Amino acid sequence: MISLALDESGMPHISYFDSKNKTLRYSYGTPGNDSYNLVIQVTGTGSGTVTVMPPEVTCESDCTLNFTGRTFVSLEATADEDSVFFGWDGDCSECDSEECNIFLTSDANCAALFYQNGPPIIDNFTAEPTSGSGPLTVTFNCSAYDDDEGDEVSQLIVDFGDGNDRSVRNWTQTVTHTYQEPGTFEAHCEAYDAWGHETTSEPIQIIVTNTPRIELLTSRFIEDFSQGIPEDWQIVNDGTGDTWTTNTNDPCEREPDSNIFESPWVIIDSDCAGDEGYQDDALISPNINIEQYNDVPVFLTFSNYFYQYSNEIADVDISVDNGNTWSTVLTMSGVSVGPNIEQIELSQFISGASELRLRFHYYDASYDWYWILDNISLEARANRLDFGSVSVGTSSDPTIVKIANVGLGTLEIQSLGINGGASDDYAIMNSTCPQETPFTLDSGEFCLIAIQFSPTASGQRNAYLEVFSNDEEHSITSIDLIGLGQPNENIPPEITEFNANPIDGLAPLNVEFTCQANDPDGTIAVYSWDFDGDGVVDETSEAPTITHTYTDPGTYQATCTVTDNDGNSVTSEPREITVSEATPGWVDITETLDITYSARQLYDRIHRCFFIQVTVENPGDAISGPIRLVITDPSIPVETGVGVGLEPDGYTEEGNPYFTIVPEEVALDPGEVLRNLRINFELQRRRLTYGIKVEQSTAE
């Protein structure tokens, strides 16, 4: 609605109420006979029209309209059938819908941007391996993009061809699937965009054969929750509903129809009473020693049942730095998974690590859905077991070896035993395997044996575990058993490594010390730390890692002293730590300023680039330069050499471009405004995201 009235001073004005009930008011005085040009641009990869009223003119391509006197003009963008309207640019950039209203008091340029409304494009779909003995675990990778804007698609689904499928959540993330039955399957990837278009990839053929297959796995860690959730497991509840518990405490009494679960098991249940709770919960294991697993394939295996509706997500994560950072090794979302046995190879994630933590993270969940876990184990496909040093007359802790049929046929174990030179020093303890051979294991079945090393003499004491079976590819399977017998005497500990990180830097300097040591005939009781080399113990710990902060500049000689359970001690060679005086830097003053900038990127048709405009106002006291404006984490690189706008003066240590807006020896005065600071970005077919901050130098 448009109305004409007089304002308080008697000047005429127009009031316009748009469809969102926003009021635009223009005081114009005498219209006059000035002539103004309105340039309409129809741009982008798609097509459409712009209707201009008054006069009622439809521009199918770029057009120019002339108006006499200040005029109120209404624009409406209409996309063609094969296109979508993306937005306005130029003098209409503030409009956020197809309709845009502009009051002409000067020449103006409005650009309507259209994109083609085409189907998504799948640019990669692979599977590895594509054939083998079942159960066969295959890793799929499917990635796609939406050709409309080069953005991500709305959904990706890998159909495994055996009646199961799974969503790929991060578009380039791999997803694994285990084929439990023999046969030939055709897997394909389906991509969906926000407009309802679908693209299906060419199929990949997966061939699964029906043969028995033996596997010897050494188990470093097994948790079946037979005694409930152990105290050294951590439960993190960031949601509002129930959290991880055992099925014996589950009010809904879930009963998965599968023999792979044996009560008690653990469950996260999305409030069986309804939608009153919201789950964001993690079940985290203690640290697991994996030092012996650095050079062999390592697998995480667990009984799994992920029962979901639409938005629930289940992640399996691992950490090799005590939970400071996590890597996702499996994501389940979009479809229910299981009941099944999940097996995930972790070798690529744990190379060089000494410890590992597991996290089972269930989130974006509500209503009546759940995730059940049981029989979590960490296993290695090892060809050797190293029992380390054991004193003569004593015994090592037992090491578990799993004998499993990972094929689909029936496996016959014809014989098993320990052979070799020092076979008398090794014994099979607490076997769950039948005492007499031959015996059989059906597909998916396994039995466990515990091997213990008890040296009868000093020196290297080696043997091997040998298993004969009907596996055609591996009829003889063996694991070397390595052990060192130590004389039964009081041997001092040995420091194998003493490191500091970093060894130099600015004060205050946080340094992490690591003192690796072992005791051939006992255990390490305490680590004593001398951080400044004055011969006085500054701190003690039971852990081999500690952090110390050096607040004063200087050069320090740090040492570690290790004491074993017999009272024997050894001190490391010193590590030199150099601490320098801190130098001036930059301080963030964003919160002290009023900063406004474009809600989204603008398009410069002439220079063919995107750009934003930033205005900085100082509402407080004067601020001395130099002052710089930093663009943080831009999704599109800045463009240089455009000819208009600011050029970057450099890049921060984080790689973010910065622009000097107040030079040295100049101040940003109270109330001073730096208007329309233009930052240019490369023209790429993806949406620009970024952050802005303003920093002042701390140099005097």
N, C-alpha and C positions, 0 to 999 in steps of 0.2 A: 504494500500500500504506500502511496506517495501523497504527502500533504504539503501545502504551501502556507507559511505563516511569517509573522514578524518576530524577531528576537527582542531582547530587553532594550537594545539601543535603537530599535526601529528599523533595523536592516532586515530585508527579506531572506528567508532560508528555505531549503527543501529538507523534509524529513522522510526517509525511506525505511520501511520495515521489511526485512527480508524473511525467507521461509523459516529461519531459525530464530525469528523475533529479535534479531539484532537491529539497532537503530543507527543509520548513517545520516549525519546532518551536515549540510553544506550551505554556508552563507555566501551569496554570490553578488549582491549589490546589483548594479546595472549590467545586463548580459553583454552588451557590447557587440561589435561585429568582428571580433578576432576569429581566425580560422585555425582549427586544430585537426591534425591527422591522427587517425587510429589505425595502426598496422596490426593486422591479424596474421599470425603464422601458424600453419598446420604442419607439425614436425613429428619426428620419431619414425620407427620402423613400421608402424601400423598406419591406418588411415581413418579419417573421420571428417566431420564438418563442425563449423562454428557458426551459430546463428546470432546475428547482431540486431538488437532492437533498442531504440529506433535507428534507422529504418529497418524493416524486417528483411534482412539480407542474410543469405546463407553462403559462407565461404567454404568451398570444397578444397581450396589450396590457399596459399598466401594471398592476401588482399589488403587494400588500403582504402579506408573510408574517411571522408572529410566532413567536419562538423563546424557550423558557424556559431560562435558563442559557447560558453561553458554549458556542457550537456551531460545529463545522466544517461549512461548506456548500460544495457543488460546483455551479457554474453552467455550462451549455453553451448557446451561441447557435447557432441553426440558421436560415439564410436561406431564404425562400420561393423558388420556382423562378424568379420574375422579379426577384429581388433578390440583393444580395451583402452579406455581413457586413463592416463597415468597422473596428469596434473597440469597446473598452469605454471608459466615462467614469465620473466620480464616484469612489467608493471602490474601483472595480475598474480604474482607469485604468492601473495598472501591468501588467495582463495583456496579453499580446501574441498570443493565439490565441483560437479560439472557446471553449476551455475556460478557466474561471477559478475559482480556489479562494480562499475567504475565511473567516477565523475571526472569528466575531461576539463581540465583547466590549462592543459598544455598538450603537446604531442605525446602519444603513448604507444607502447609496443607490447602486445600480449601474445604469448605463444602457448598453444595447446599441444600437449605431448601425447601421442598414441603409440601403443606397442601392438605388434601382431599377437593374436591369441592362438598360438600354435600348441601342439602337444609337447610334453617334456621329451628330452633327449637322453637316452641311456648311453653314456660314453665309455662304460667299462663294465663287463660282467665276466668274471673268471671263477674257476673252481680248481682246487688242488687238494688231494689227488682226484683223478676221475675214475679210477678203478682200483680194486684190491679185495682182500678177504674181509668179510663182514664179521662183527660190526665195523663199518668203515666211517671214520670221521673225516669230513670234507670241509675245507675252509672256502667260503664264497666271499667275493668282493663285488659289490654292485654300487656304482656311482652314477648320478644323473643330475641334470640341471633343467630349469624351466626356460625354454627358448623365448618366452614372452619378454623377460627382463634379465635373463642370465642369472636369476636367483635360484635358491634351493627349491626342490620340488616339495610338495606337501607331505608325500608319503612314498616310501619304498618298501616293497615286500618281495622277499625271495621265496618262491614256491619250490620246495625240494623235490616235488614229483612223487612223493610217497604218501600223500595225504596230509603233510605237515607244511607249514610256512612260518616265517618269522619276519618282523619288521626290522629294517636297518635304521637305527635312530639318528646317526650322525652323518648319513649320506655317503661318506667314504669309509665308514667303519666296516670291518670284516665281520662275518657271522659264521659260526660253525654249526654243523649238523651231523649227527651220527645215524647212519642207516643201519637199522637193527635186523632187517630181513634181506635175503639174497634177491637179486633181480636186476633188471635194467630200468633206470629211472631217467626222466627228462626234467631237469631243473631249469627254471627261467626266472627272470627278474621283472617285476611290474612297477612302473613309476606313475604316480598320479600328481597332477598339479591342482592349484586352488580353484581352477575353473571346471574341474570334473573330467579333464582329458586324461587318457590312459595310454601308456606305451608299454609294450611287452617285448623283451629281448628275444633273440634267437635262443633256442634251448641248448643246454649242455647235457650230454649223456653221461650218466654215472652208472658204472657196472660194479655190482657187489656179488662176490662169489661165496659159495657155501662150503667152506673148508675149516677144519680145526686149526687153531694157531696158539702156540704156547708163548707166554711172556713171563720172564722172571723180573720182578720189581722189588726193589728194596724200599721199605716203608720207613720214612723218617718221622712221620707224624700220622696218627690215627685217632679220630674222635668219633665215637658212636653215640655219645650222650646217654649211655646206659646209667650213669649216675646223675643225670640232669645236666644243666649248663655249668661247666666248671667255673670255679671262682676266678681263675686267671683269664677267662674270656670276658671281654668288655661289651656292654650293651649301651648304645648311644640312642636315646629317644629324643629326636627333634620334632616329633609330631605331637598330636593332641589325643591320640587314642592308645589302645593297648600296644605293647611292644613284644619283643621276642620272649618266648617261653617254651616249655615242653608241652606236648599234646595232653599230658595228664592234668595240666592246668588250663586247657583251652575250653571255655564254656560251650563252644559249638561242637566239641567232640568230633573233629574231622577224622575220617577213616579212609585214607587213599586206597583204592583197589589195586594194590600191588604188593608183591612179596619182597620188594627191594627196601622196604621200611620195616624196622623192628622197634616196637615201642620200648622205651620212649624215644621220640624224635623231637626236633625243634620246629616251631611254627611261628610265623608272624601273621596274625589274623586281623583283617581290616574290619574290626568291630562287627561281629555277627549280628548285633542288635540293630544295625542300620547305618545311617550316614552321620552319626554324631562325632566320629573320630576321623582323624586324618593322619596317615602314616608317613613318617620319614625316619626310618630306624635302621641302625647298623648293628650287626653282630660281628665282633672283631676277635680274632684269635690272639694268643700270646705270640711272642717271637719264636720262630722255629729255626733251629740250626741247620743250614744247608751247605756248610763248607765243603762236604764231600761231593756235592752235586754240581760243581762248577763246569765240569767237562762232559756231562752226560745229559740225555733228555730227561726232563722232569715233568711230571703230570700231577695236576690237581684233579681228584676224582671224588664225586659225591652223588648220593641219591637225591633226586630233585623232583619237585612237583610245583610248578608255577601256574596257579589258577587265577586268571585275570578276566577283566571285562573290556576296558578300553584304554584307560590312561595309566594303569599301574606299570611300574618299571622295576625290574630286579637286576641289579648289577653285581657282578663278582669282581672285586678289586684286589690287588696285591700291593704291598709296600716293602721296599728293601731298606728304608731309612727310618724304621721305628714309627711309621705312621705319619711322617711329616708330609710325604707326597704319596699319591695313590695312582696306579695304572689300572684301567678297566680291561679285563680279559674276557668278559662275557656280559652281554646285555640281552635281557629278555623283555620284550614289550610287544604290544599289538595283538598277540595270540597266546593262548595257554601252551605251556611246554611240559610234557611229562604225563604220568610218572615215567622217569627215565634215569639212566646213569649218565651223568655228564662227565666227560674227561677233557681237560684243557691242558695243552702243553705250555709250560711256563718258561722254557729255556731262554727265549729271546728277552725276557723281562728281568732275569735274575743273574745274568752273566757277571761274574766277579763278586757277587754278594755273599755275605756270610750268614745273614739272617733274613727271614721272610715273615710277614704278617698277612693274614687273610681277612677280607672284609666282605660280608654279605649285606648289601645295601638295598632296602626296599622303600620306595618313595612314590610320590604322586598317587597315593592309594587311599581309597575310602570304600564305603559300602562293604558288601559281603564277599570279599576275595582274600586270597591268602597265598603264602609261599611256605613249603615244607622242605626241610633239609635233614639228611642223616648220613652216617658213614662217611664223614669227610676225611680224606687221606691225601698225603703228599708222598708221591712215589717216584722213583727214578728207574729208568731202564739202564741199569749199570752193568758193566762187565767185570767190575771188581768191587770188593768191599775192603776198606782199609780200617783196621781196628786200632791203629796207632800203637803207642808204646804201653805195654802192660808188664808189671813186675812179675818175675817168675814166682809161681806159687799162688798168684791171685788170678782173678777172672775179670774180663771186660763185661760191660753191660751187653745184654743180648741185642742183636740186630735182626729185625723182622724181614723175611723174604717172602713175597707173595708169588705163588705158582698159580697162574691164571690161564683160563681158556678164553682168549679174546676173539676167537673165531666163531663160526656158526655151527660147525660140525662137532661131534663128540671127540674129546681129546683123551687119549689113553696114555697115562704115565706108566712106562714100563719098568723104570727103576730110577732111584735117586739116592745120592750118597755123597760123602766127602772123601776125596782121594788126593793123592799127591804126597810130597815129601814129609810135611809136618801135619798130616791129617789127624794124628792123635791129639794135637793141640786144639782141635776144633770139635765142637759137639752140637748136634741138633737138639734143641730144647723145646718143650711145650708145643709139639707139632699138632696142628688141626688136620693134617693130611692123614689118610689111612696108614696104619702101621705096615701093612704088607702091600707089595706091588705084584701085578699091575693093579691100578685103580683108574677110574674114569672121572672126567669133569665135563659136564654139559656146558653148552654155550653160556658164557657169563659167570660160570662158577669158578671158585678159586679155593685154595687152602693156604695156610700160613705155617711157616717154620721159623723158629728163632735160633740163630747161630751165635754161639758164645766162644770167645777165644780165651784159653787158659794155657799160657806158655809153660812148657816143661824145661826150657833151657833159654839162655840169653842169645841175642842175635836175631836175624831175620827168620821168621817162621811162617812159611807160605804153604798154601794148599789150594784146592778148588772144589766148589760144589758142582756136581754133574748130574744132569737130568736127561734120561732117554724117553722119547715120546713118539707118537705117530704123526707129528707135524712134518709134512713132506719137505718143507723148506728148512726146518731146523730140528732134525731128528735128535741131534745132540746139542744141548744147551748148557752153558756153564758160566759160573761166576768165579773169578779169582779171589781168594781169601788172603789178605796181606796183613801181617802183624809183626811187631817187633818185641821180643822178650828182653826186659831190662833186669839187670842184677838187682836183687832185693836189698837195696841200701839207700841211705838218705842222700838224695841227689838234689842240689840246689835248682831253683827255677832258671829258665832261660828266656831272655827278652829277644824276640824274633824281629820286632819292628817297633820303632818309636817315631811317630810323625807329628807334625804340627801344621795346622792350616787355618789362616795363612801364616807365613813367617815374617811378613812385614806389612806395614800399612800405617794409616793415620790414627792418632789417638782420638777418642778411646777405641782400642783395637780388641775385638773378640777373637780369641784363638781357641780352636778345638784341638786337644791333644789326644792321641790314640797310642796306647802302649800294649802291644800284642805280646803275650808271654805264655809259656806252658811249663808245667812241672812234671817231669817224667815219672815221678813216684808219688804224686799227690795232687793237690789242688792249689790254686792261687788264693791266698787269704785276703790280701789287701794291696792296693796300689797307693803309693805315697808320692805326692807331687811337690816339687820345688820349682816355682815358676820364675824366680829371679836369680838362682844360682848362688845364694848366700849360704847354702848348706842347711837351711832350716826348712822343715816340712811345712808347706803352706796349707795343704789340704790332703785328705785321704778319701778313698772311695773303694767300693767293692766292684765297680765296673771299670773296664779298661779305657773308657772314654770320659773326658771331662772338658769343660769350657772355662776359660779364665779371661777376664777383661783387664788389659793394661791401660791405665788412665794417664800415665805420664810418659812423655817421650824418653827414649833411651834404648840401649842394647842390653838384652837379657839372655842368660844361659839357663834354659829350662831342662830339668831332668825328671825321670820317673824311676822310682824304686819299687821293686816287686818282692813281696814276702810270701812264702808258701806256708802250708799248714804245719810244717815242721819247724818254722821259724827261720829258715834260710832266706837270705835276701840277695838281690843283685840290682845294681843301678845302671841305667842306660848311659850312653854317651850323650853329652848335652846337645840341645837344639838351640840355635841362636835365633832370637826374636828381635826384630828391629822395629821400633815404634817411632814414627815421625810426628812432628807437630802438625795439627790440623790446618788446612789452608781454607781461605774463604770460598764460599759456594753460593748457592741460590736459595732463597726462601719463598715459599708459596704465599702470595698476597691476594689470591683470587677472592677470598671472602670479604676483603676490605673494599672491593670495587663493585660497581654495578655494571655487569657485562650482559649484553644482549647480542644474539646472532641468529642467523637464518634457521628456521625450523627444519628445513631440508636443503639439499643442494640446489643451486640455481644453474641454469644451462646458458652458456655463452655461445650462441650460434656462430658468431663471427670468428672467435678465437678457438672454437671447438674444444671447450673444456667445461668442467663443472667449477663452481666457485661458491663461496659463502662470504657474507659481509658481517663484520664484527664491530660493535660499538663499545668502547670502554669509557666509563665515567668515574671520576674520583669524587665521592661524596664527603670525604674526610679531609684530613690535613695533607699538606704537600708531601709527595713521595719522591725522593731523589733517584735519579737514574744511575746506572742503566737498568731499564725494565724491559723484559721480553715476554712475548706471547707464545705459548707452547701449544701445538696441536698434538694431543695425546692419542696414541693407538688408532691412527686413521686407517680405515679399511681400503682406501684408495690413495696411492702416493701423491704428494703435492707435485704440481706442474711448475716448471721453471721456464723463463724466457718467453712468457706470454706477451709482455709489453704493457700490461696493465696489472695492477695489484702489487702486493708485497712479494719480494723474493726472500727465500729462507736465508738467514745469516749463518746457519749451521744446524747441527743435530745434537741432542742431548745424549748422555751415556746410554739411555734406553733406546736410542735411535729415533726419537721424536723430533720433527722439525721445529725450529723456533725462529721468531722474527723480532728484531729489536724495534720496539715502538717508542721508547724514550731513551735517547743516548746518554752516555756518561756526561756528568756536569750539567745536566738539564733535569728539571723536576716536573712531575705531573702535579699541577697546582690544584688547590681545592676548587671543586666544581668544574674543572676542565674536562672536556669531552673529546675523545679521539673517535671520530665518526667514520663509518663505512670503510673499515680496514678490510680490504679484499684479499682472500686467500684462494689460490687457484689449485685445482686438483685435476689429475689426468682423467680423460674421458674413457670410462670403462663401463661395461654393461653389468654393473652391480650397484647396489645401493650404498651410498656413502654414510659411514658412521664414524664418529670421532668424539673427542672431548677437548675442552679448552681450559687452560689455566694460565695465570699471569704470575711471573716470578720477578723478584727484585734481587740484585746482586748484594751479597753481604760484604764485599770488599770495601775497605775503608779508603 
